[in-house]
Amino acid sequence: MVSTAYKYTQKECDRATFTLFTGLCKGCGLCMEKCPVKCLEWSNDLGVYGTPTIIPKDVESCTGCGICQLVCPDCAIVIEKIKK
């Protein structure tokens, strides 16, 4: 049996690849609150407790700063900067 913790949603933004492990996200919204550019929004995917998860609004909005990754209490977000 495959764990639901390994299910993920990935979005390639202009400056970074945003990965959210939906099986770990509890939908607390801390990442949305702390994002300096307010680029996160609720998605249609449900997390571990049946609550909505998050996703960047569009590919231009995420700067790849990684603050969302740092404040996530469940380590559900991974930001990988794109080197150009």
PyMOL commands that set and color helices and strands:
alter all, ss='L'
color gray80, all
select helices_A, chain A and resi 4-6+30-34+67-71
alter helices_A, ss='H'
color red, helices_A
select strands_A, chain A and resi 8-12+16-21+40-46+52-56+77-81
alter strands_A, ss='S'
color yellow, strands_A
deselect
rebuild
show_as cartoon
